[in-house]
Amino acid sequence: MIKIKRLDESDLAGVTSIDVSESGEERYQLVDGELNVVQQPWQRPFWDTDAWPQRLQSWAQKLKPDCYLGAYDGERMVGIAGLRYRLTPTMAQLTSLYIDVHYRRQGVAHQLVAEVFRLSRESEAQAIYVSSKPSIPAVGFYTRQGFRPTLEPHPVLFELQPLDIHMIKAPA
């Protein structure tokens, strides 16, 4: 059974157990507000124990998450999500979401995002922003959670990630 918990600084070391590797032959591209599938192979390699701390440091500097949530199978961290309560005065941000390759499509990401939604509501955010990698699985997941592409991406995030699909959801 997967348990979700808010992570302390000391818990972040467990993130190195998450295998984020994946690949695909197609990706999305947003053109005039429409999601189009384009043929373009892509790959995200395994992040080793050196790569994860660098990622966390980069996220802290660029995306400024206020908290991280971890998904655990027993003692092993199998997923992580980052939440920034105030991207704008009325909008929270899901800064990151990574699930171990062996735990995908089992509801782990949904559980993490549900907790992000709950915390966003508690902080009185009127919407949640995510900058999704343009992979078919990632964009598909976010649209199933109620996110929709925005024609007005956050300028700083768009500059950081211009190929991403920038999406917004009003919390339910």
Number of C-alpha atoms within 10 A of each C-alpha: 7 18 15 17 14 14 17 12 8 7 13 17 13 19 21 18 16 23 19 19 14 14 12 14 12 16 20 23 17 17 9 8 12 12 15 12 14 11 11 11 11 14 11 10 11 14 17 13 14 9 11 19 16 12 12 17 12 12 15 14 10 13 21 18 22 13 16 23 22 28 27 18 15 10 9 15 23 28 29 27 23 27 28 22 26 18 21 14 10 13 21 30 27 24 25 18 19 22 22 20 15 11 16 15 12 10 11 25 23 15 16 25 21 14 18 25 23 14 16 24 18 10 14 16 21 15 20 27 25 26 25 22 17 21 24 14 17 17 24 14 16 21 14 11 13 13 21 19 22 17 14 11 18 17 10 11 16 15 10 13 14 14 15 19 23 25 22 24 22 17 20 9
